[in-house]
Each structure stands twice: as structure tokens, then as C-alpha cells.
Amino acid sequence: MSLANIFEEYPERRYIMFGGKGGLGKTTFSAATAYHLAKSGHRVLVFSVDPQASLSDIFERDIFGKGPVEIVPNLFAQEIDADQHIRAYQDEIRQKILDMYGMEEVPEEIESYIQAAAAEPAMEESAIFDQVVDIVVAAEYDYYIYDLVPLGHALYYLSMASVYDEWIDKITDLREEMEEYSKVASLIQRDKELEEDMILQELLDIKYRINTSSSILTDKEKTAFFFVIIPEEMALIDTLKAADLFAKYDVPLSGYVVNRVIPPGLAQQNIPEYLRNRLKMQEGHLARIDELFGEQVLAQIPEFERDVTGLPMIEKMAEAMFGSITEPTTAPSKSVEGANP
């Protein structure tokens, strides 16, 4: 089984993710996969959910905060502006407070709290996560390729779903237990309950959105998740630990892709001793990778002569990952029926 075979044999897997530690090539693989699928006739969106990643640099286009930007026909790229989304959050919270409590302006102490909450590190993650849900639920593309945050953050999103489930379920149970008292409550008490129910509805909406997005990560029919590794000892150790953690959350693993493999044929040439030693170490690490993952290794990508930026290098990476691209003669479909999770 090769990387190309996975896409051919499982065309229903429309949510594509490359995971691993930072700096292994996840963003590069995401961009190259999007390019390959777009050239194959599919409408594709590759989007970054990592504030530190840079699809802009790889595509050599300024796409940050500009929504989906068409790079080549069928290929759209998007970098989420978390600050922009946080400001929209703040405005929405202010308006809901005004509507819920009939105020003309937000009290100063509440405004201070809104400002302070927006500065919390978790707010940036929540803003990005929320916009990811908007992107996926819209179902405008055949393929969605996530330029993932580091593995720990991806697991954080999954754990958020279970925490919200337990928390909101408990609140819902309490509201149901209190419902019988509402028949004898005063009008003021009833108004207060209605306000509480509005808050509960907000929590239920948050729960729905989180579960909608996190469920994609665990959908074995719709999702393909690939671990990116490099032939180095620490990378192998970290990957094994991460694979165990992801297995606990039932994230469907489609295979492993080995990146930055120094061409072994260099050993036959007159090369510096340093490089010869690196090749020797790599040989041992590749043997270990084969021992650990065997047929789950879908591709070995060579170390390129320069950084993968710009369309010519992206195309070169796509060919290394999938082979030559045969462009279709028919027009691609606009979207996949039933893509909405």
C-alpha cells in the first residue's frame, strides 16, 4: 500500500490530516497533498489551524486572515486570523449580554472581564477551533486538509469534547429536575429561569460545535490521519508515545510518512565523513521504522536540495509523495454530496 493507493481505495476519506511534532514537514505535506488532489480534479481546501504554521510562506502568497484564497484552479488555502475572530467573539458576547438583560451598555466591570478573557492563551485556540467548525460544516469542498497544530493541542480538542459532554449533561439534568418547580414559581423566578435556559442553550451550542469538529478526527470512514516521522531517534520515541495517545481517542490512523530521508546512494560517492556518519545512523533508524511500522509506512520522502516553497517545489514534493499527476479531462465536481459531517 502506498500513499497514492490510500486515496484511490478510500475516496470517501475527505478529511486529511498530517500529524506529528513541529518542524517535521506537516505543513509541506498538507500543501503538496492539496496540490495533488486539486490537479487530479478535486475541489480542495487546505487550512492552517496552527498559529505558528505558514501556508503563506509555502505558497508564497499573502493569505493570512483573508478567507479561502485560490492558489491554482481547485486549490484554496486559508490561514485563520485568531485575533480577528476573537474580536468578533467579544462583540457577540457584548450583544448577547445587552439582549439578555435589557441593558443599553455593558457595565464597566463586565467589559473589563471580556477584555481580560480575550487575552487568555486558550482563547486563541478556541477562536481557531470555532472557525474550523464553520469551515467544515459549510461543506463547500471535496477535500479538507488540516494543517494541524502540534499533537498535544489536537488531543486537547478531543478532550474538550468529553469534558463538555459531562459538564453540560449534568447541567441539563439539573434543569430537568427543576422544571417541575417552574409551574409554581413567581413571574420573576420564571424570567430568571428563562435567562438561565438561554445560557444553557449557549452551552449546548458550544457542545454541538466542539463535538461536530472533534468527531471528524475519530470518523474512520471520512478521515485519513497520517503520522509524519523523520529517521531520528527522538522522533521515533515521540511518535510511538503520540500513537498510543491517539489510539485512546480512537483517531483512525491511515499510516506513516517518513520525511527527510538522505538518499542512500550518496554513500557510494566521495562525500564528507559527517554525511557518511549521518547515512549510517539513518540506515539504523530506517530499519527500526520498518520493524515498528512495517507496511504502515506509505512513503519515504527524500531530503530536498532546498526548502519547499513556491509552486514548482510544491509540485516536486507532490510527485515524491504520490507519483506523477494525471490531470482529468472532465470538469471537477463542486462538492461531495453528504460532505457535511
Steps between C-alpha positions, in 0.01 A plus 500: 500500500632843401386847588336535158320167548336623820331783312400272214359220715329720758353795304247562776778615733463870437656641817878473476742566786875471541602488864826500688742721685569849379758542224461157339330617182127484578423833331704405194322166469163669544573749222638232265204268561259784429688576178489135392127464565418831331699402191313168504174690458373545854397822672729522803545727799821484702480707814727567793382445855849570635575868574870427450465328162533693178316395189568856383874427492462167325266629231682835487167676524363731770192306611491569875155604620363535146273197493540231233749618235521316167860397436446302178171378351318281757757570774409745776710583805399675819683624808271585788546838669425415863512865616237596246279217619555592866383855431187358340457283811518805723242691297268199504533459878429870556187485283371188675545664839308805381220290352476256790486758776344794316797729556591799288872455557728237647601580861860602543589205722360254245681677216824465697434129536433462126828673421693289751346174376599583141865514610495143632718262291213251473285763331718490189462123478125525552467764230689288248306190599169683457588620152608150401148383582357775278728395214418130521125532559467718188595192288618701197797280406572142399801474731597681819867484593584609851840654564484374858619655822759294690372165624440613856259769386311258278452273801388804698218556251390140537508517879299825489214310338481242778525767772220705345288186464521419870464859618205598283322169557512565874362852452223366276402239759480765768280721281265209439476428872413865565237512225221372726548799729452749217122448504470654843779755468434872492524700175836640607629153574376381164676786325818403679461139388451615142826692522672190637352295219644745247841448658446124491414524131828681442686219675317237298594684181865504607478128574351431158769695318784338690358152449440570131865582442656248739284218361668548162832405660354165604291421192665194345296527180558869423840572650857411404761581763869458419790524742804683367832369628865551418778239537629626836486334842303767690246532220431125518458508879263797484299343217450175693374693803268713286362196316406341832324817613309538175393135517330572833283759322431263208663729244514292179861459392547452126879464507840661540700719263876522549643839409850636441665176398854565377541308171693180593674504161717786625699244699650378172641844426788701639319680784611661831539269799224689681249413228620140488437471876155650457419242234618221731277622783211544258537141385447380856203731557332393175544135600339582834212680326446194282504277806249718688260599225565261211237529226347801673785709353343637183781718364859608557561856388857606419675801645472767234775734391309804627193601699162409353356841417330612181293293258792331316635352824149415623443310176832320549396402852158383376668273242731358768198422716250377240678454168425685177167681479262417217266796464135408424334585171160563661401789723530430873196486725438804717450305819440152631145401575462434869831667588333679789596294806 
